[in-house]
């Protein structure tokens, strides 16, 4: 059975019902990332099921190798799977960790589902669906924070510190709130009417307040400051070129002053987790106390030593836990803390696959960046925005391993790139989308 679509810009096209449902499931999956783990798993399962039933998806299989990102993602997964042969971890633990990377295999499915000229509007629909779910989450974190609501499975899970949490903790939630600020500015830069542009920029400002003062996830805060620096640099470039009118210049200066005040407060306030980082490190070094920042330093030290022992191919997938046990043996306090990952994706790849793993991971990020040259300016700006956040976040977290952030990367990039790629085979000559 097929569905006929009428495209005013081209000939009549016919797609099958399974393909239509697969595309709907992909959009729902991206929108579900901030909201529900179960909902995301269900949407992904439906997308895969409908893709397998869609004849158009099977016809696209022969073109999978035309996407550098797919080649890189599959190569990384195959390398992790091959390391099962020599991993130092128990096979059950190794397979458990390997399956956390199965999200890499969603890129070929997204490619097959979104190929075709009639797919060009699905990327924009997914972008707005994501914007909606992130904004709803932001509103609920505010209402939880002020005590007006008690929504979400994470609310109150860790006492007063988690009073603002809704569906995700401060790390995942903070990173997504920082990205909501960027996404809002990117969408506002393409708005035709001043009212919508100002409304979206206001949403961006609220998201910044949320990540800096409500959720206070340090990863999200650092990413937010990176976005602020990008905004200031872009504004200065426009000012130099004379592309900013007086009203917009005054408004931009006001926003810059507000952002500077927010940054100063975040780095100096006594109740700021960023300002507390130095104290946590000092407490760990002087008293061997268990602190978040201090334990991370211990994990990094162990990882570097392991990498130096096996710099080429590492210890195999899932090997971090048993190898960390060697370091923690007969230790106490912070030096005895255990984890199955070092909270740094680059070091995690280095321990598991050595230099090969780090190179493959960097290749994946570069391939996603390279694919953006083929798509429209807005989609390019959005994907680049999250790639920057992801790269920065991976310096202090294992984001590709993590369920939320890893799926976010694959779904956002795959949908944005392949839906826009369907109608463009060369870099777009159009001007870049304005992120503010």
RAJOTA-V944573 format. One record per residue. N is the residue number from 1. RES is the residue in one letter. PHI is phi as a letter, one per 30 degrees, with the letter a starting at -180 (none if undefined). NEAR is the number of other ideal C-beta (glycine too) atoms within 8 Angstrom. D_LAST is the distance of its C-alpha to the last C-alpha in Angstrom with 1 decimal. Layout:
n = (N & N)
res = (RES & RES)
phi = (PHI & PHI)
near = (NEAR & NEAR)
d_last = (D_LAST & D_LAST)
This chain:
n = (1 & 2 & 3 & 4 & 5 & 6 & 7 & 8 & 9 & 10 & 11 & 12 & 13 & 14 & 15 & 16 & 17 & 18 & 19 & 20 & 21 & 22 & 23 & 24 & 25 & 26 & 27 & 28 & 29 & 30 & 31 & 32 & 33 & 34 & 35 & 36 & 37 & 38 & 39 & 40 & 41 & 42 & 43 & 44 & 45 & 46 & 47 & 48 & 49 & 50 & 51 & 52 & 53 & 54 & 55 & 56 & 57 & 58 & 59 & 60 & 61 & 62 & 63 & 64 & 65 & 66 & 67 & 68 & 69 & 70 & 71 & 72 & 73 & 74 & 75 & 76 & 77 & 78 & 79 & 80 & 81 & 82 & 83 & 84 & 85 & 86 & 87 & 88 & 89 & 90 & 91 & 92 & 93 & 94 & 95 & 96 & 97 & 98 & 99 & 100 & 101 & 102 & 103 & 104 & 105 & 106 & 107 & 108 & 109 & 110 & 111 & 112 & 113 & 114 & 115 & 116 & 117 & 118 & 119 & 120 & 121 & 122 & 123 & 124 & 125 & 126 & 127 & 128 & 129 & 130 & 131 & 132 & 133 & 134 & 135 & 136 & 137 & 138 & 139 & 140 & 141 & 142 & 143 & 144 & 145 & 146 & 147 & 148 & 149 & 150 & 151 & 152 & 153 & 154 & 155 & 156 & 157 & 158 & 159 & 160 & 161 & 162 & 163 & 164 & 165 & 166 & 167 & 168 & 169 & 170 & 171 & 172 & 173 & 174 & 175 & 176 & 177 & 178 & 179 & 180 & 181 & 182 & 183 & 184 & 185 & 186 & 187 & 188 & 189 & 190 & 191 & 192 & 193 & 194 & 195 & 196 & 197 & 198 & 199 & 200 & 201 & 202 & 203 & 204 & 205 & 206 & 207 & 208 & 209 & 210 & 211 & 212 & 213 & 214 & 215 & 216 & 217 & 218 & 219 & 220 & 221 & 222 & 223 & 224 & 225 & 226 & 227 & 228 & 229 & 230 & 231 & 232 & 233 & 234 & 235 & 236 & 237 & 238 & 239 & 240 & 241 & 242 & 243 & 244 & 245 & 246 & 247 & 248 & 249 & 250 & 251 & 252 & 253 & 254 & 255 & 256 & 257 & 258 & 259 & 260 & 261 & 262 & 263 & 264 & 265 & 266 & 267 & 268 & 269 & 270 & 271 & 272 & 273 & 274 & 275 & 276 & 277 & 278 & 279 & 280 & 281 & 282 & 283 & 284 & 285 & 286 & 287 & 288 & 289 & 290 & 291 & 292 & 293 & 294 & 295 & 296 & 297 & 298 & 299 & 300 & 301 & 302 & 303 & 304 & 305 & 306 & 307 & 308 & 309 & 310 & 311 & 312 & 313 & 314 & 315 & 316 & 317 & 318 & 319 & 320 & 321 & 322 & 323 & 324 & 325 & 326 & 327 & 328 & 329 & 330 & 331 & 332 & 333 & 334 & 335 & 336 & 337 & 338 & 339 & 340 & 341 & 342 & 343 & 344 & 345 & 346 & 347 & 348 & 349 & 350 & 351 & 352 & 353 & 354 & 355 & 356 & 357 & 358 & 359 & 360 & 361 & 362 & 363 & 364 & 365 & 366 & 367 & 368 & 369 & 370 & 371 & 372 & 373 & 374 & 375 & 376 & 377 & 378 & 379 & 380 & 381 & 382 & 383 & 384 & 385 & 386 & 387 & 388 & 389 & 390 & 391 & 392 & 393 & 394 & 395 & 396 & 397 & 398 & 399 & 400 & 401 & 402 & 403 & 404 & 405 & 406 & 407 & 408 & 409 & 410 & 411 & 412 & 413 & 414 & 415 & 416 & 417 & 418 & 419 & 420 & 421 & 422 & 423 & 424 & 425 & 426 & 427 & 428 & 429 & 430 & 431 & 432 & 433 & 434 & 435 & 436)
res = (X & X & X & X & X & X & X & X & X & X & X & X & X & X & X & X & X & X & X & X & X & X & X & X & X & X & X & X & X & X & X & X & X & X & X & X & X & X & X & X & X & X & X & X & X & X & X & X & X & X & X & X & X & X & X & X & X & X & X & X & X & X & X & X & X & X & X & X & X & X & X & X & X & X & X & X & X & X & X & X & X & X & X & X & X & X & X & X & X & X & X & X & X & X & X & X & X & X & X & X & X & X & X & X & X & X & X & X & X & X & X & X & X & X & X & X & X & X & X & X & X & X & X & X & X & X & X & X & X & X & X & X & X & X & X & X & X & X & X & X & X & X & X & X & X & X & X & X & X & X & X & X & X & X & X & X & X & X & X & X & X & X & X & X & X & X & X & X & X & X & X & X & X & X & X & X & X & X & X & X & X & X & X & X & X & X & X & X & X & X & X & X & X & X & X & X & X & X & X & X & X & X & X & X & X & X & X & X & X & X & X & X & X & X & X & X & X & X & X & X & X & X & X & X & X & X & X & X & X & X & X & X & X & X & X & X & X & X & X & X & X & X & X & X & X & X & X & X & X & X & X & X & X & X & X & X & X & X & X & X & X & X & X & X & X & X & X & X & X & X & X & X & X & X & X & X & X & X & X & X & X & X & X & X & X & X & X & X & X & X & X & X & X & X & X & X & X & X & X & X & X & X & X & X & X & X & X & X & X & X & X & X & X & X & X & X & X & X & X & X & X & X & X & X & X & X & X & X & X & X & X & X & X & X & X & X & X & X & X & X & X & X & X & X & X & X & X & X & X & X & X & X & X & X & X & X & X & X & X & X & X & X & X & X & X & X & X & X & X & X & X & X & X & X & X & X & X & X & X & X & X & X & X & X & X & X & X & X & X & X & X & X & X & X & X & X & X & X & X & X & X & X & X & X & X & X & X & X & X & X & X & X & X & X & X & X & X & X & X & X & X & X & X & X & X & X & X & X & X & X & X & X & X & X & X & X)
phi = (none & b & c & c & c & c & c & d & c & a & d & d & b & b & b & d & d & e & d & d & d & d & d & d & d & d & d & d & d & d & d & d & e & d & c & a & d & d & d & d & d & d & d & d & d & d & d & d & d & d & d & d & c & c & d & d & d & d & d & d & e & d & c & e & d & d & c & e & d & d & e & d & d & d & d & d & d & d & d & d & d & d & d & e & d & b & d & d & d & d & e & d & d & d & d & e & d & e & d & d & c & d & e & d & d & d & e & d & d & d & e & d & d & c & d & k & d & d & d & d & c & d & d & d & d & d & d & d & d & d & e & d & d & d & d & d & d & d & d & d & d & d & d & d & d & d & i & d & b & b & c & j & d & c & d & i & d & b & i & e & d & c & d & c & d & c & c & b & d & d & d & d & d & d & d & d & d & d & d & d & d & d & d & d & d & d & d & d & d & c & d & d & c & e & e & d & d & d & d & d & d & d & d & d & d & d & d & d & d & d & d & d & b & c & d & h & d & d & d & d & d & d & d & d & d & d & d & d & d & d & d & d & d & d & d & d & d & d & d & d & d & i & c & c & d & d & d & d & d & d & d & d & d & d & d & d & d & d & d & d & d & d & d & d & d & d & c & b & d & d & c & d & d & d & d & d & e & d & d & d & d & d & d & d & d & d & b & h & d & d & b & e & d & d & d & e & d & d & d & d & d & d & d & d & d & d & d & d & d & b & d & c & c & i & c & j & d & i & d & d & d & d & d & d & d & d & d & d & d & i & c & b & i & d & d & c & d & c & a & c & a & d & h & a & d & d & d & d & d & d & d & d & b & i & d & d & d & d & d & d & d & d & d & d & d & d & d & d & d & d & d & d & d & c & c & d & e & d & d & d & d & d & d & d & d & d & d & d & d & d & d & d & d & d & d & b & a & c & d & d & d & d & d & d & d & d & d & d & d & d & d & d & d & d & d & d & d & d & d & d & d & d & c & b & c & b & e & d & d & d & d & d & d & d & d & b)
near = (4 & 7 & 9 & 7 & 9 & 5 & 10 & 4 & 3 & 6 & 4 & 7 & 11 & 7 & 11 & 12 & 8 & 11 & 14 & 10 & 10 & 15 & 12 & 8 & 13 & 17 & 13 & 12 & 14 & 14 & 13 & 12 & 14 & 13 & 11 & 7 & 7 & 6 & 10 & 13 & 8 & 8 & 13 & 12 & 8 & 12 & 14 & 9 & 8 & 14 & 14 & 7 & 7 & 14 & 6 & 12 & 15 & 8 & 7 & 11 & 8 & 5 & 9 & 11 & 6 & 4 & 12 & 8 & 15 & 12 & 10 & 13 & 15 & 12 & 10 & 15 & 12 & 8 & 12 & 13 & 9 & 7 & 15 & 12 & 6 & 8 & 13 & 8 & 14 & 7 & 8 & 6 & 12 & 16 & 10 & 9 & 13 & 13 & 7 & 10 & 13 & 9 & 9 & 12 & 10 & 13 & 15 & 11 & 12 & 14 & 15 & 15 & 16 & 16 & 11 & 9 & 9 & 8 & 13 & 10 & 7 & 13 & 14 & 8 & 9 & 15 & 14 & 9 & 12 & 14 & 12 & 9 & 13 & 15 & 10 & 9 & 16 & 13 & 8 & 12 & 16 & 12 & 10 & 17 & 9 & 6 & 5 & 5 & 6 & 5 & 8 & 9 & 5 & 10 & 13 & 8 & 8 & 5 & 5 & 4 & 6 & 13 & 10 & 11 & 17 & 13 & 11 & 12 & 10 & 12 & 11 & 12 & 18 & 16 & 15 & 16 & 18 & 17 & 13 & 15 & 15 & 14 & 14 & 14 & 14 & 15 & 13 & 16 & 12 & 9 & 10 & 4 & 6 & 6 & 6 & 10 & 11 & 9 & 9 & 13 & 13 & 8 & 11 & 15 & 11 & 10 & 15 & 14 & 10 & 13 & 16 & 12 & 7 & 11 & 13 & 12 & 15 & 11 & 13 & 17 & 16 & 11 & 15 & 14 & 10 & 11 & 14 & 11 & 8 & 10 & 14 & 10 & 8 & 10 & 12 & 8 & 8 & 9 & 10 & 6 & 6 & 5 & 5 & 9 & 5 & 5 & 6 & 8 & 10 & 8 & 8 & 11 & 8 & 8 & 11 & 11 & 8 & 9 & 12 & 8 & 8 & 11 & 10 & 8 & 11 & 14 & 9 & 7 & 8 & 4 & 3 & 12 & 9 & 10 & 11 & 8 & 10 & 7 & 7 & 12 & 12 & 8 & 11 & 17 & 6 & 5 & 6 & 7 & 9 & 8 & 11 & 6 & 10 & 15 & 12 & 12 & 10 & 12 & 14 & 11 & 8 & 12 & 15 & 9 & 9 & 13 & 13 & 6 & 6 & 9 & 7 & 7 & 8 & 17 & 13 & 15 & 14 & 16 & 15 & 15 & 12 & 11 & 13 & 12 & 9 & 7 & 10 & 10 & 6 & 2 & 8 & 5 & 9 & 12 & 10 & 8 & 9 & 8 & 10 & 8 & 8 & 14 & 9 & 15 & 12 & 10 & 13 & 14 & 13 & 15 & 14 & 16 & 15 & 13 & 8 & 11 & 15 & 12 & 8 & 14 & 13 & 8 & 11 & 13 & 11 & 9 & 13 & 14 & 9 & 9 & 14 & 12 & 7 & 12 & 14 & 10 & 10 & 12 & 15 & 14 & 13 & 13 & 15 & 10 & 14 & 14 & 13 & 12 & 15 & 12 & 9 & 11 & 13 & 13 & 8 & 10 & 13 & 12 & 12 & 11 & 11 & 10 & 7 & 12 & 14 & 14 & 14 & 12 & 14 & 14 & 14 & 13 & 15 & 14 & 16 & 15 & 16 & 15 & 15 & 14 & 11 & 12 & 6 & 10 & 4 & 5 & 5 & 10 & 3 & 5 & 4 & 6 & 12 & 8 & 12 & 11)
d_last = (44.3 & 41.3 & 38.6 & 38.1 & 34.6 & 34.3 & 31.5 & 31.4 & 30.1 & 32.8 & 36.2 & 37.1 & 36.3 & 38.1 & 36.9 & 38.9 & 38.3 & 38.0 & 35.1 & 33.3 & 34.0 & 32.8 & 29.4 & 29.2 & 30.2 & 27.5 & 24.8 & 26.6 & 26.9 & 23.2 & 22.7 & 25.6 & 24.4 & 23.0 & 25.9 & 29.2 & 31.0 & 33.8 & 31.6 & 29.8 & 33.2 & 34.6 & 31.8 & 32.1 & 35.9 & 35.7 & 33.4 & 35.9 & 38.8 & 37.6 & 36.5 & 40.1 & 41.5 & 39.3 & 41.2 & 38.0 & 36.8 & 40.1 & 40.0 & 36.6 & 38.2 & 39.6 & 36.1 & 34.7 & 35.5 & 33.2 & 30.2 & 30.0 & 28.1 & 31.0 & 33.6 & 32.0 & 31.6 & 35.2 & 36.5 & 35.1 & 36.6 & 39.9 & 40.1 & 39.6 & 42.3 & 44.6 & 44.5 & 46.3 & 49.4 & 49.3 & 47.2 & 48.7 & 47.4 & 49.5 & 48.9 & 47.7 & 45.0 & 44.0 & 43.7 & 41.7 & 39.1 & 39.2 & 38.4 & 35.3 & 34.0 & 35.0 & 31.4 & 31.3 & 33.6 & 31.1 & 29.4 & 32.5 & 32.7 & 29.1 & 29.8 & 33.1 & 31.6 & 28.6 & 30.4 & 31.0 & 29.4 & 29.3 & 27.0 & 23.9 & 22.6 & 23.3 & 20.2 & 17.9 & 20.3 & 20.2 & 16.4 & 16.6 & 19.8 & 18.2 & 15.4 & 18.3 & 20.5 & 18.0 & 17.3 & 21.0 & 21.7 & 19.3 & 21.2 & 24.5 & 23.9 & 23.3 & 26.5 & 28.4 & 27.5 & 28.7 & 31.8 & 31.3 & 31.5 & 32.9 & 31.2 & 31.1 & 33.5 & 31.8 & 32.0 & 34.6 & 35.6 & 35.8 & 36.6 & 34.4 & 31.8 & 30.9 & 30.9 & 27.2 & 27.5 & 27.5 & 27.8 & 26.8 & 27.5 & 25.3 & 24.8 & 23.7 & 22.1 & 20.2 & 18.8 & 17.7 & 16.1 & 14.1 & 13.1 & 12.4 & 9.7 & 8.1 & 9.3 & 8.0 & 4.3 & 5.9 & 8.1 & 6.2 & 5.2 & 8.9 & 10.3 & 13.1 & 13.8 & 12.3 & 13.8 & 12.2 & 8.6 & 9.7 & 11.6 & 9.1 & 7.0 & 10.6 & 11.5 & 9.1 & 10.9 & 14.1 & 13.8 & 13.5 & 16.5 & 18.2 & 18.2 & 19.1 & 21.8 & 22.9 & 23.2 & 23.3 & 23.4 & 23.4 & 22.0 & 18.9 & 18.7 & 18.9 & 16.2 & 13.9 & 14.8 & 14.2 & 10.6 & 10.4 & 12.3 & 10.2 & 7.2 & 10.0 & 11.6 & 9.1 & 8.8 & 12.6 & 13.1 & 11.6 & 13.7 & 16.6 & 16.5 & 16.3 & 13.4 & 12.0 & 14.2 & 15.8 & 14.4 & 10.8 & 12.1 & 14.0 & 11.3 & 9.2 & 12.6 & 13.4 & 10.6 & 11.8 & 15.3 & 14.8 & 13.5 & 16.4 & 18.8 & 17.8 & 18.4 & 21.7 & 22.9 & 22.3 & 24.2 & 27.0 & 27.7 & 31.0 & 29.8 & 26.8 & 27.5 & 25.7 & 28.0 & 30.9 & 30.5 & 32.8 & 35.4 & 35.5 & 36.1 & 38.8 & 40.4 & 40.7 & 42.1 & 44.5 & 45.7 & 44.7 & 42.8 & 40.8 & 37.2 & 34.0 & 32.9 & 36.5 & 37.5 & 34.5 & 36.0 & 39.3 & 37.9 & 36.3 & 39.7 & 41.6 & 39.3 & 39.6 & 43.4 & 43.5 & 41.5 & 43.8 & 46.8 & 45.6 & 42.9 & 43.3 & 43.4 & 43.0 & 44.9 & 43.7 & 41.4 & 41.7 & 43.5 & 41.5 & 43.4 & 46.9 & 46.1 & 44.5 & 47.7 & 49.6 & 47.6 & 47.8 & 51.5 & 53.5 & 50.4 & 49.4 & 46.4 & 43.0 & 44.7 & 46.1 & 42.9 & 42.6 & 39.7 & 39.5 & 36.4 & 35.4 & 31.8 & 30.5 & 30.1 & 31.0 & 34.1 & 34.9 & 35.0 & 37.0 & 39.6 & 40.0 & 39.8 & 39.9 & 38.3 & 38.4 & 36.1 & 33.5 & 33.6 & 33.3 & 30.3 & 28.5 & 29.5 & 27.9 & 24.5 & 24.8 & 26.0 & 23.1 & 20.8 & 23.2 & 23.3 & 19.6 & 20.7 & 22.4 & 19.7 & 17.0 & 13.5 & 11.8 & 14.6 & 14.6 & 11.1 & 12.1 & 15.5 & 14.6 & 12.4 & 15.5 & 17.8 & 16.5 & 16.9 & 20.2 & 21.5 & 20.8 & 22.3 & 25.3 & 26.4 & 27.4 & 27.9 & 29.5 & 26.5 & 28.1 & 31.2 & 29.6 & 29.7 & 26.3 & 24.0 & 26.1 & 26.2 & 22.4 & 22.1 & 24.7 & 23.8 & 20.0 & 20.8 & 23.9 & 22.7 & 19.5 & 21.5 & 24.8 & 23.8 & 21.7 & 24.3 & 26.9 & 26.1 & 25.2 & 27.5 & 25.8 & 22.5 & 20.3 & 20.4 & 17.4 & 14.3 & 11.7 & 9.0 & 5.5 & 3.8 & 0.0)
